[in-house]
């Protein structure tokens, strides 16, 4: 059952990337683009129908509404286009990840934060 859930989560992730691609493609019908924008806005919005601090129900809406929205948008996009977008999304997921690049960015942020603290730290009057 755990393997099935992991597979379902990977499919949702791939389809979310595919919908991002579909929303930017001029061949996608306008109503599918509009619905994709609504689903993405809800998924990324800090405002939920049921706040997350309410036990169980707070996360249940995210576990139901977002996949349901993705499912609806997938049905609105023509199947031939959706196959193309899913293939592209799979290729994007398969790209190698640069851990050295991520480490460089993290170090850049740490150094920047340190410089800002040093710059704005109050100095004793001399």
DRENVO-234710 format. One record per residue: z, x negated, y of N, C-alpha, C in turn. Coordinates in Angstrom, 1 decimal, padded with zeros to 4 digits, always signed. Layout:
BEGIN
{n.Z Z n.X X n.Y Y ca.Z Z ca.X X ca.Y Y c.Z Z c.X X c.Y Y}
...
! end
This chain:
BEGIN
{n.Z +000.0 n.X -000.8 n.Y -001.2 ca.Z +000.0 ca.X +000.0 ca.Y +000.0 c.Z +000.0 c.X -000.9 c.Y +001.3}
{n.Z +000.8 n.X -002.0 n.Y +001.2 ca.Z +000.8 ca.X -002.9 ca.Y +002.4 c.Z -000.6 c.X -003.5 c.Y +002.6}
{n.Z -001.3 n.X -003.8 n.Y +001.6 ca.Z -002.6 ca.X -004.4 ca.Y +001.7 c.Z -003.6 c.X -003.4 c.Y +002.3}
{n.Z -003.4 n.X -002.1 n.Y +002.0 ca.Z -004.2 ca.X -001.0 ca.Y +002.5 c.Z -004.0 c.X -000.9 c.Y +004.0}
{n.Z -002.7 n.X -000.9 n.Y +004.4 ca.Z -002.3 ca.X -000.8 ca.Y +005.8 c.Z -002.9 c.X -002.0 c.Y +006.6}
{n.Z -002.8 n.X -003.2 n.Y +006.1 ca.Z -003.3 ca.X -004.4 ca.Y +006.7 c.Z -004.9 c.X -004.2 c.Y +006.9}
{n.Z -005.5 n.X -003.8 n.Y +005.9 ca.Z -007.0 ca.X -003.5 ca.Y +006.0 c.Z -007.3 c.X -002.5 c.Y +007.1}
{n.Z -006.5 n.X -001.4 n.Y +007.1 ca.Z -006.7 ca.X -000.4 ca.Y +008.1 c.Z -006.5 c.X -001.0 c.Y +009.5}
{n.Z -005.5 n.X -001.8 n.Y +009.7 ca.Z -005.2 ca.X -002.4 ca.Y +011.0 c.Z -006.4 c.X -003.3 c.Y +011.4}
{n.Z -006.9 n.X -004.1 n.Y +010.5 ca.Z -008.1 ca.X -004.9 ca.Y +010.8 c.Z -009.3 c.X -004.1 c.Y +011.2}
{n.Z -009.5 n.X -003.0 n.Y +010.5 ca.Z -010.6 ca.X -002.1 ca.Y +010.8 c.Z -010.4 c.X -001.5 c.Y +012.2}
{n.Z -009.2 n.X -001.1 n.Y +012.6 ca.Z -009.0 ca.X -000.6 ca.Y +013.9 c.Z -009.2 c.X -001.7 c.Y +015.0}
{n.Z -008.8 n.X -002.9 n.Y +014.7 ca.Z -009.0 ca.X -004.0 ca.Y +015.6 c.Z -010.5 c.X -004.2 c.Y +015.8}
{n.Z -011.2 n.X -004.3 n.Y +014.7 ca.Z -012.6 ca.X -004.5 ca.Y +014.8 c.Z -013.3 c.X -003.4 c.Y +015.5}
{n.Z -013.0 n.X -002.2 n.Y +015.2 ca.Z -013.6 ca.X -001.0 ca.Y +015.9 c.Z -013.2 c.X -001.0 c.Y +017.4}
{n.Z -012.0 n.X -001.5 n.Y +017.8 ca.Z -011.7 ca.X -001.5 ca.Y +019.2 c.Z -012.6 c.X -002.5 c.Y +019.9}
{n.Z -012.8 n.X -003.6 n.Y +019.3 ca.Z -013.7 ca.X -004.6 ca.Y +019.9 c.Z -015.2 c.X -004.1 c.Y +019.9}
{n.Z -015.6 n.X -003.4 n.Y +018.9 ca.Z -016.9 ca.X -002.8 ca.Y +018.8 c.Z -017.0 c.X -001.7 c.Y +019.9}
{n.Z -016.0 n.X -001.0 n.Y +020.2 ca.Z -016.1 ca.X +000.0 ca.Y +021.3 c.Z -016.2 c.X -000.6 c.Y +022.6}
{n.Z -015.5 n.X -001.7 n.Y +022.8 ca.Z -015.6 ca.X -002.5 ca.Y +024.0 c.Z -017.1 c.X -002.9 c.Y +024.3}
{n.Z -017.7 n.X -003.4 n.Y +023.2 ca.Z -019.1 ca.X -003.7 ca.Y +023.3 c.Z -020.0 c.X -002.5 c.Y +023.5}
{n.Z -019.7 n.X -001.4 n.Y +022.9 ca.Z -020.4 ca.X -000.2 ca.Y +023.0 c.Z -020.3 c.X +000.3 c.Y +024.5}
{n.Z -019.2 n.X +000.2 n.Y +025.1 ca.Z -019.0 ca.X +000.7 ca.Y +026.4 c.Z -019.8 c.X -000.1 c.Y +027.4}
{n.Z -020.1 n.X -001.3 n.Y +027.1 ca.Z -020.9 ca.X -002.2 ca.Y +028.0 c.Z -022.4 c.X -002.1 c.Y +027.7}
{n.Z -022.8 n.X -001.5 n.Y +026.7 ca.Z -024.2 ca.X -001.5 ca.Y +026.3 c.Z -024.9 c.X -000.3 c.Y +026.9}
{n.Z -026.1 n.X -000.6 n.Y +027.5 ca.Z -026.8 ca.X +000.6 ca.Y +028.2 c.Z -027.4 c.X +001.6 c.Y +027.2}
{n.Z -027.5 n.X +001.2 n.Y +025.9 ca.Z -028.0 ca.X +002.2 ca.Y +024.9 c.Z -027.0 c.X +003.2 c.Y +024.5}
{n.Z -025.8 n.X +003.0 n.Y +024.8 ca.Z -024.7 ca.X +003.9 ca.Y +024.4 c.Z -024.7 c.X +005.1 c.Y +025.3}
{n.Z -024.6 n.X +006.3 n.Y +024.8 ca.Z -024.6 ca.X +007.5 ca.Y +025.6 c.Z -023.5 c.X +007.5 c.Y +026.6}
{n.Z -023.7 n.X +008.2 n.Y +027.7 ca.Z -022.6 ca.X +008.2 ca.Y +028.8 c.Z -021.3 c.X +008.8 c.Y +028.3}
{n.Z -021.4 n.X +009.9 n.Y +027.5 ca.Z -020.2 ca.X +010.5 ca.Y +027.1 c.Z -019.4 c.X +009.7 c.Y +026.2}
{n.Z -020.1 n.X +008.8 n.Y +025.4 ca.Z -019.3 ca.X +007.9 ca.Y +024.5 c.Z -018.7 c.X +006.8 c.Y +025.3}
{n.Z -019.4 n.X +006.4 n.Y +026.4 ca.Z -018.8 ca.X +005.4 ca.Y +027.3 c.Z -017.6 c.X +005.9 c.Y +028.0}
{n.Z -017.7 n.X +007.2 n.Y +028.4 ca.Z -016.5 ca.X +007.8 ca.Y +029.1 c.Z -015.3 c.X +007.9 c.Y +028.2}
{n.Z -015.6 n.X +008.4 n.Y +027.0 ca.Z -014.5 ca.X +008.5 ca.Y +026.0 c.Z -013.9 c.X +007.2 c.Y +025.7}
{n.Z -014.7 n.X +006.2 n.Y +025.5 ca.Z -014.2 ca.X +004.8 ca.Y +025.2 c.Z -013.3 c.X +004.3 c.Y +026.4}
{n.Z -013.7 n.X +004.6 n.Y +027.6 ca.Z -012.9 ca.X +004.2 ca.Y +028.7 c.Z -011.6 c.X +004.9 c.Y +028.7}
{n.Z -011.6 n.X +006.2 n.Y +028.4 ca.Z -010.3 ca.X +006.9 ca.Y +028.3 c.Z -009.4 c.X +006.4 c.Y +027.2}
{n.Z -009.9 n.X +006.1 n.Y +026.1 ca.Z -009.1 ca.X +005.6 ca.Y +025.0 c.Z -008.5 c.X +004.2 c.Y +025.4}
{n.Z -009.4 n.X +003.4 n.Y +025.9 ca.Z -008.9 ca.X +002.0 ca.Y +026.3 c.Z -007.8 c.X +002.2 c.Y +027.4}
{n.Z -008.1 n.X +003.1 n.Y +028.4 ca.Z -007.1 ca.X +003.2 ca.Y +029.5 c.Z -005.7 c.X +003.7 c.Y +028.9}
{n.Z -005.8 n.X +004.6 n.Y +028.0 ca.Z -004.5 ca.X +005.1 ca.Y +027.4 c.Z -003.8 c.X +004.0 c.Y +026.6}
{n.Z -004.6 n.X +003.3 n.Y +025.8 ca.Z -004.1 ca.X +002.2 ca.Y +025.0 c.Z -003.4 c.X +001.1 c.Y +025.8}
{n.Z -004.0 n.X +000.8 n.Y +027.0 ca.Z -003.5 ca.X -000.3 ca.Y +027.8 c.Z -002.5 c.X +000.2 c.Y +028.9}
{n.Z -002.4 n.X +001.5 n.Y +029.1 ca.Z -001.6 ca.X +002.0 ca.Y +030.2 c.Z -000.1 c.X +001.9 c.Y +029.8}
{n.Z +000.7 n.X +001.6 n.Y +030.8 ca.Z +002.1 ca.X +001.5 ca.Y +030.6 c.Z +002.8 c.X +002.9 c.Y +030.5}
{n.Z +002.0 n.X +003.9 n.Y +030.8 ca.Z +002.5 ca.X +005.3 ca.Y +030.8 c.Z +002.0 c.X +006.0 c.Y +029.5}
{n.Z +002.9 n.X +006.5 n.Y +028.8 ca.Z +002.6 ca.X +007.2 ca.Y +027.5 c.Z +002.9 c.X +008.7 c.Y +027.6}
{n.Z +002.4 n.X +009.4 n.Y +026.7 ca.Z +002.7 ca.X +010.9 ca.Y +026.7 c.Z +004.2 c.X +011.0 c.Y +026.3}
{n.Z +004.6 n.X +010.2 n.Y +025.3 ca.Z +006.0 ca.X +010.2 ca.Y +024.9 c.Z +006.5 c.X +008.7 c.Y +025.2}
{n.Z +007.5 n.X +008.5 n.Y +026.0 ca.Z +008.0 ca.X +007.2 ca.Y +026.3 c.Z +008.4 c.X +006.4 c.Y +025.1}
{n.Z +008.2 n.X +005.1 n.Y +025.1 ca.Z +008.5 ca.X +004.3 ca.Y +023.9 c.Z +010.0 c.X +004.2 c.Y +023.6}
{n.Z +010.8 n.X +004.4 n.Y +024.6 ca.Z +012.2 ca.X +004.3 ca.Y +024.3 c.Z +012.8 c.X +005.4 c.Y +023.5}
{n.Z +012.1 n.X +006.5 n.Y +023.3 ca.Z +012.5 ca.X +007.6 ca.Y +022.4 c.Z +012.3 c.X +007.2 c.Y +021.0}
{n.Z +013.3 n.X +007.1 n.Y +020.2 ca.Z +013.2 ca.X +006.6 ca.Y +018.8 c.Z +012.1 c.X +007.4 c.Y +018.0}
{n.Z +011.4 n.X +006.6 n.Y +017.3 ca.Z +010.3 ca.X +007.1 ca.Y +016.4 c.Z +009.2 c.X +007.8 c.Y +017.1}
{n.Z +009.4 n.X +008.8 n.Y +017.8 ca.Z +008.4 ca.X +009.6 ca.Y +018.5 c.Z +007.6 c.X +008.7 c.Y +019.6}
{n.Z +008.4 n.X +007.8 n.Y +020.2 ca.Z +007.8 ca.X +007.0 ca.Y +021.2 c.Z +006.6 c.X +006.1 c.Y +020.7}
{n.Z +006.8 n.X +005.6 n.Y +019.5 ca.Z +005.7 ca.X +004.8 ca.Y +018.9 c.Z +004.7 c.X +005.6 c.Y +018.1}
{n.Z +005.2 n.X +006.8 n.Y +017.7 ca.Z +004.3 ca.X +007.6 ca.Y +016.9 c.Z +003.1 c.X +008.1 c.Y +017.6}
{n.Z +003.3 n.X +008.4 n.Y +018.9 ca.Z +002.1 ca.X +008.8 ca.Y +019.7 c.Z +001.0 c.X +007.7 c.Y +019.8}
{n.Z +001.5 n.X +006.4 n.Y +019.9 ca.Z +000.5 ca.X +005.3 ca.Y +019.9 c.Z -000.1 c.X +005.1 c.Y +018.5}
{n.Z +000.6 n.X +005.4 n.Y +017.5 ca.Z +000.1 ca.X +005.2 ca.Y +016.1 c.Z -000.9 c.X +006.3 c.Y +015.8}
{n.Z -000.8 n.X +007.4 n.Y +016.5 ca.Z -001.7 ca.X +008.6 ca.Y +016.2 c.Z -002.8 c.X +008.7 c.Y +017.2}
{n.Z -002.5 n.X +008.7 n.Y +018.5 ca.Z -003.5 ca.X +009.0 ca.Y +019.5 c.Z -004.5 c.X +007.9 c.Y +019.7}
{n.Z -004.1 n.X +006.6 n.Y +019.7 ca.Z -005.1 ca.X +005.5 ca.Y +019.8 c.Z -006.1 c.X +005.5 c.Y +018.6}
{n.Z -005.6 n.X +005.5 n.Y +017.4 ca.Z -006.6 ca.X +005.5 ca.Y +016.3 c.Z -007.5 c.X +006.8 c.Y +016.3}
{n.Z -006.9 n.X +007.9 n.Y +016.6 ca.Z -007.7 ca.X +009.1 ca.Y +016.7 c.Z -008.7 c.X +009.0 c.Y +017.8}
{n.Z -008.4 n.X +008.5 n.Y +018.9 ca.Z -009.4 ca.X +008.3 ca.Y +020.0 c.Z -010.5 c.X +007.3 c.Y +019.6}
{n.Z -010.1 n.X +006.2 n.Y +018.9 ca.Z -011.1 ca.X +005.3 ca.Y +018.4 c.Z -012.0 c.X +006.0 c.Y +017.4}
{n.Z -011.4 n.X +006.8 n.Y +016.5 ca.Z -012.2 ca.X +007.5 ca.Y +015.5 c.Z -013.2 c.X +008.5 c.Y +016.2}
{n.Z -012.8 n.X +009.2 n.Y +017.3 ca.Z -013.7 ca.X +010.1 ca.Y +018.0 c.Z -014.8 c.X +009.4 c.Y +018.6}
{n.Z -014.5 n.X +008.3 n.Y +019.3 ca.Z -015.5 ca.X +007.5 ca.Y +020.0 c.Z -016.5 c.X +006.9 c.Y +019.0}
{n.Z -016.0 n.X +006.4 n.Y +017.9 ca.Z -016.9 ca.X +005.9 ca.Y +016.8 c.Z -017.9 c.X +007.0 c.Y +016.4}
{n.Z -017.5 n.X +008.2 n.Y +016.3 ca.Z -018.3 ca.X +009.3 ca.Y +015.9 c.Z -019.3 c.X +009.7 c.Y +017.0}
{n.Z -019.0 n.X +009.4 n.Y +018.3 ca.Z -019.9 ca.X +009.7 ca.Y +019.4 c.Z -021.0 c.X +008.7 c.Y +019.5}
{n.Z -020.8 n.X +007.4 n.Y +019.1 ca.Z -021.8 ca.X +006.4 ca.Y +019.3 c.Z -022.7 c.X +006.5 c.Y +018.1}
{n.Z -024.1 n.X +006.5 n.Y +018.4 ca.Z -025.0 ca.X +006.5 ca.Y +017.3 c.Z -024.7 c.X +005.5 c.Y +016.2}
{n.Z -024.9 n.X +005.9 n.Y +014.9 ca.Z -024.4 ca.X +005.0 ca.Y +013.8 c.Z -025.2 c.X +003.7 c.Y +013.8}
{n.Z -026.4 n.X +003.7 n.Y +014.1 ca.Z -027.2 ca.X +002.4 ca.Y +014.1 c.Z -026.6 c.X +001.5 c.Y +015.1}
{n.Z -026.3 n.X +002.0 n.Y +016.3 ca.Z -025.7 ca.X +001.1 ca.Y +017.3 c.Z -024.3 c.X +000.7 c.Y +016.9}
{n.Z -023.5 n.X +001.6 n.Y +016.3 ca.Z -022.2 ca.X +001.3 ca.Y +015.9 c.Z -022.2 c.X +000.2 c.Y +014.8}
{n.Z -023.1 n.X +000.2 n.Y +013.9 ca.Z -023.2 ca.X -000.9 ca.Y +012.9 c.Z -023.5 c.X -002.2 c.Y +013.6}
{n.Z -024.3 n.X -002.2 n.Y +014.6 ca.Z -024.7 ca.X -003.4 ca.Y +015.3 c.Z -023.4 c.X -003.9 c.Y +016.1}
{n.Z -022.7 n.X -003.0 n.Y +016.7 ca.Z -021.5 ca.X -003.4 ca.Y +017.4 c.Z -020.4 c.X -003.9 c.Y +016.5}
{n.Z -020.2 n.X -003.3 n.Y +015.3 ca.Z -019.3 ca.X -003.7 ca.Y +014.4 c.Z -019.6 c.X -005.1 c.Y +013.8}
{n.Z -020.9 n.X -005.4 n.Y +013.6 ca.Z -021.3 ca.X -006.7 ca.Y +013.1 c.Z -021.0 c.X -007.8 c.Y +014.2}
{n.Z -021.3 n.X -007.4 n.Y +015.4 ca.Z -021.0 ca.X -008.4 ca.Y +016.5 c.Z -019.5 c.X -008.6 c.Y +016.7}
{n.Z -018.7 n.X -007.5 n.Y +016.5 ca.Z -017.2 ca.X -007.6 ca.Y +016.6 c.Z -016.7 c.X -008.5 c.Y +015.5}
{n.Z -017.3 n.X -008.4 n.Y +014.3 ca.Z -016.8 ca.X -009.2 ca.Y +013.1 c.Z -017.2 c.X -010.7 c.Y +013.4}
{n.Z -018.3 n.X -010.9 n.Y +014.0 ca.Z -018.7 ca.X -012.3 ca.Y +014.4 c.Z -017.7 c.X -012.9 c.Y +015.4}
{n.Z -017.4 n.X -012.0 n.Y +016.4 ca.Z -016.4 ca.X -012.5 ca.Y +017.4 c.Z -015.1 c.X -012.8 c.Y +016.8}
{n.Z -014.6 n.X -012.0 n.Y +015.8 ca.Z -013.3 ca.X -012.3 ca.Y +015.2 c.Z -013.4 c.X -013.5 c.Y +014.3}
{n.Z -014.6 n.X -013.9 n.Y +013.8 ca.Z -014.7 ca.X -015.0 ca.Y +012.9 c.Z -014.8 c.X -016.3 c.Y +013.7}
{n.Z -015.0 n.X -016.3 n.Y +015.0 ca.Z -015.1 ca.X -017.5 ca.Y +015.7 c.Z -013.9 c.X -018.3 c.Y +015.6}
{n.Z -014.0 n.X -019.7 n.Y +015.6 ca.Z -012.8 ca.X -020.5 ca.Y +015.5 c.Z -012.0 c.X -020.4 c.Y +016.8}
{n.Z -010.7 n.X -020.5 n.Y +016.6 ca.Z -009.7 ca.X -020.5 ca.Y +017.7 c.Z -009.3 c.X -021.9 c.Y +018.0}
{n.Z -009.3 n.X -022.2 n.Y +019.3 ca.Z -008.9 ca.X -023.6 ca.Y +019.7 c.Z -007.5 c.X -023.6 c.Y +020.0}
{n.Z -006.7 n.X -024.1 n.Y +019.1 ca.Z -005.2 ca.X -024.2 ca.Y +019.4 c.Z -005.0 c.X -025.3 c.Y +020.4}
{n.Z -005.8 n.X -026.3 n.Y +020.5 ca.Z -005.6 ca.X -027.4 ca.Y +021.5 c.Z -005.9 c.X -026.8 c.Y +022.9}
{n.Z -006.9 n.X -025.9 n.Y +023.0 ca.Z -007.2 ca.X -025.2 ca.Y +024.3 c.Z -006.0 c.X -024.3 c.Y +024.7}
{n.Z -005.4 n.X -023.6 n.Y +023.7 ca.Z -004.3 ca.X -022.7 ca.Y +024.0 c.Z -003.1 c.X -023.6 c.Y +024.5}
{n.Z -002.9 n.X -024.7 n.Y +023.8 ca.Z -001.8 ca.X -025.6 ca.Y +024.2 c.Z -002.0 c.X -026.2 c.Y +025.6}
{n.Z -003.2 n.X -026.5 n.Y +025.9 ca.Z -003.5 ca.X -027.0 ca.Y +027.2 c.Z -003.2 c.X -026.0 c.Y +028.3}
{n.Z -003.6 n.X -024.8 n.Y +028.1 ca.Z -003.3 ca.X -023.7 ca.Y +029.0 c.Z -001.8 c.X -023.5 c.Y +029.2}
{n.Z -001.1 n.X -023.5 n.Y +028.1 ca.Z +000.4 ca.X -023.3 ca.Y +028.1 c.Z +001.0 c.X -024.4 c.Y +028.9}
{n.Z +000.6 n.X -025.6 n.Y +028.6 ca.Z +001.2 ca.X -026.8 ca.Y +029.4 c.Z +000.8 c.X -026.7 c.Y +030.9}
{n.Z -000.4 n.X -026.3 n.Y +031.2 ca.Z -000.8 ca.X -026.1 ca.Y +032.6 c.Z +000.2 c.X -025.1 c.Y +033.3}
{n.Z +000.5 n.X -024.0 n.Y +032.6 ca.Z +001.4 ca.X -023.0 ca.Y +033.2 c.Z +002.8 c.X -023.5 c.Y +033.3}
{n.Z +003.3 n.X -024.3 n.Y +032.4 ca.Z +004.6 ca.X -024.9 ca.Y +032.5 c.Z +004.7 c.X -025.9 c.Y +033.6}
{n.Z +003.7 n.X -026.7 n.Y +033.7 ca.Z +003.7 ca.X -027.7 ca.Y +034.9 c.Z +003.6 c.X -027.0 c.Y +036.2}
{n.Z +002.8 n.X -025.9 n.Y +036.3 ca.Z +002.6 ca.X -025.2 ca.Y +037.5 c.Z +004.0 c.X -024.5 c.Y +037.9}
{n.Z +004.6 n.X -023.9 n.Y +036.9 ca.Z +005.9 ca.X -023.3 ca.Y +037.1 c.Z +006.9 c.X -024.3 c.Y +037.6}
{n.Z +006.9 n.X -025.5 n.Y +037.0 ca.Z +007.8 ca.X -026.6 ca.Y +037.4 c.Z +007.6 c.X -027.0 c.Y +038.8}
{n.Z +006.3 n.X -027.2 n.Y +039.2 ca.Z +006.0 ca.X -027.6 ca.Y +040.5 c.Z +006.4 c.X -026.5 c.Y +041.6}
{n.Z +006.2 n.X -025.2 n.Y +041.2 ca.Z +006.7 ca.X -024.2 ca.Y +042.1 c.Z +008.2 c.X -024.2 c.Y +042.3}
{n.Z +008.9 n.X -024.4 n.Y +041.2 ca.Z +010.4 ca.X -024.4 ca.Y +041.3 c.Z +010.8 c.X -025.6 c.Y +042.2}
{n.Z +010.2 n.X -026.8 n.Y +041.9 ca.Z +010.5 ca.X -028.0 ca.Y +042.7 c.Z +010.2 c.X -027.8 c.Y +044.2}
{n.Z +009.0 n.X -027.2 n.Y +044.4 ca.Z +008.6 ca.X -027.0 ca.Y +045.8 c.Z +009.5 c.X -026.0 c.Y +046.6}
{n.Z +010.0 n.X -024.9 n.Y +045.9 ca.Z +010.7 ca.X -023.9 ca.Y +046.6 c.Z +012.3 c.X -024.0 c.Y +046.4}
{n.Z +012.7 n.X -025.0 n.Y +045.6 ca.Z +014.1 ca.X -025.2 ca.Y +045.4 c.Z +014.8 c.X -025.6 c.Y +046.7}
{n.Z +015.9 n.X -025.0 n.Y +047.0 ca.Z +016.5 ca.X -025.4 ca.Y +048.3 c.Z +017.1 c.X -026.8 c.Y +048.2}
{n.Z +016.8 n.X -027.5 n.Y +049.3 ca.Z +017.3 ca.X -028.9 ca.Y +049.3 c.Z +018.5 c.X -029.0 c.Y +050.2}
{n.Z +019.5 n.X -029.8 n.Y +049.9 ca.Z +020.6 ca.X -030.0 ca.Y +050.8 c.Z +020.2 c.X -030.5 c.Y +052.1}
{n.Z +020.9 n.X -030.0 n.Y +053.1 ca.Z +020.6 ca.X -030.5 ca.Y +054.5 c.Z +021.1 c.X -031.9 c.Y +054.6}
{n.Z +020.3 n.X -032.8 n.Y +055.3 ca.Z +020.7 ca.X -034.2 ca.Y +055.5 c.Z +020.9 c.X -034.5 c.Y +056.9}
! end
